[in-house]
Amino acid sequence: QVHLAESGGGVVQAGGSLRLSCAASGRTFPRIAMAWFRQAPGKEREFVAAITRSGGWTDYAESIKDRFTISKGSAQDTMHLQMDSLEPEDTAVYYCTADEKLDRLTRNPTYWGQGTQVTVSS
């Protein structure tokens, strides 16, 4: 079992920045990879960004790839999502997710955190 804990959500004005963090614990060795999904009100959950345990591979949704940056944290099995130039359309609950298989990670990951609210005001 893998446990995920998100932090860093909040309220920000359009054009501002936020940094989300996630820490994984439990059975993360050797190949667990991590990703962010988000769900806006009235919409389906969507993939945002992903990163491997080593940090050597990343993937982004087209809608955010020029504004968001995913990175490996300094502590093992942690990651961050730096969100810049935020838009009201980025308002959503952001979920930290994890899986051992990359194709499953970006579509339907096995493990999910509780989520953290990000609200961007216009």
C-alpha positions in Angstrom: 0.0 0.0 0.0 1.1 3.5 -0.8 0.0 6.6 1.2 0.0 10.1 -0.3 -0.2 13.4 1.4 -0.6 16.7 -0.4 0.0 20.2 0.8 0.3 23.7 -0.6 -3.2 24.5 -1.9 -4.9 27.8 -1.4 -6.4 30.9 -2.9 -4.4 33.1 -5.3 -5.2 35.8 -7.8 -5.0 35.3 -11.5 -1.4 35.5 -12.7 -0.1 34.4 -9.4 1.8 31.2 -8.4 1.3 28.3 -6.0 3.5 25.3 -5.2 2.0 22.0 -4.3 3.9 19.2 -2.6 3.2 15.5 -2.1 4.9 13.0 0.0 4.6 9.2 -0.6 5.1 6.6 2.1 4.6 2.9 2.4 5.6 0.5 -0.4 7.2 3.0 -2.8 10.4 1.0 -3.7 11.6 0.4 -6.3 9.5 1.8 -9.2 6.8 4.0 -7.9 6.1 7.1 -10.1 4.0 10.0 -9.1 1.6 12.4 -10.9 -0.9 15.2 -10.4 -4.5 15.1 -11.5 -7.1 17.7 -11.0 -10.9 18.0 -10.9 -12.7 21.2 -11.5 -16.4 21.7 -10.4 -18.7 19.8 -12.8 -15.9 18.3 -14.8 -14.1 15.0 -14.9 -10.7 14.4 -13.4 -7.9 15.2 -15.7 -4.2 14.4 -15.9 -1.9 17.4 -15.1 1.8 16.2 -14.9 3.8 13.1 -14.0 7.4 12.3 -12.9 9.4 9.1 -12.3 10.9 8.3 -9.0 14.4 9.3 -10.3 13.1 12.5 -11.8 14.5 11.5 -15.2 11.2 11.5 -17.0 8.3 13.9 -16.9 5.1 14.4 -18.8 2.6 17.3 -18.9 -0.9 18.0 -20.1 -0.9 20.3 -23.1 -3.1 22.9 -21.3 -0.5 23.6 -18.6 2.9 22.5 -20.0 4.2 26.1 -20.4 3.0 27.2 -16.9 3.5 24.3 -14.5 6.7 22.5 -13.6 6.8 19.1 -11.8 10.0 18.2 -9.9 11.4 15.6 -7.6 11.7 16.7 -4.0 15.0 16.6 -2.0 13.5 14.0 0.3 12.9 10.5 -1.2 9.5 10.0 -2.7 8.4 13.6 -2.6 7.5 15.8 -5.5 6.4 19.4 -6.2 4.2 21.1 -8.7 5.2 24.7 -9.3 2.2 26.5 -10.9 2.8 29.9 -12.4 0.6 32.3 -14.4 -2.4 30.7 -12.8 -5.8 31.3 -14.5 -9.3 31.0 -13.1 -9.7 27.9 -15.2 -7.0 26.2 -13.1 -9.4 26.2 -10.1 -9.8 22.6 -9.0 -9.0 20.0 -6.4 -5.5 18.8 -7.1 -4.8 15.1 -6.4 -1.4 13.5 -5.9 -1.3 10.0 -7.4 1.1 7.2 -7.8 1.6 3.9 -9.6 4.3 1.5 -10.7 3.3 1.5 -14.3 3.7 4.8 -16.3 0.9 4.1 -18.7 -1.5 3.5 -15.9 -0.1 6.5 -13.9 -1.2 9.0 -16.6 -4.7 7.4 -17.1 -6.0 5.7 -14.0 -3.4 5.6 -11.2 -3.8 3.1 -8.4 -3.1 5.3 -5.5 -4.7 8.7 -4.7 -4.2 11.3 -2.0 -7.1 13.2 -0.4 -6.7 16.2 -2.7 -5.9 19.9 -2.0 -8.1 22.8 -3.2 -6.6 25.4 -5.5 -8.7 28.5 -6.2 -7.7 31.2 -8.6 -9.7 34.4 -8.5 -10.1 36.7 -11.4 
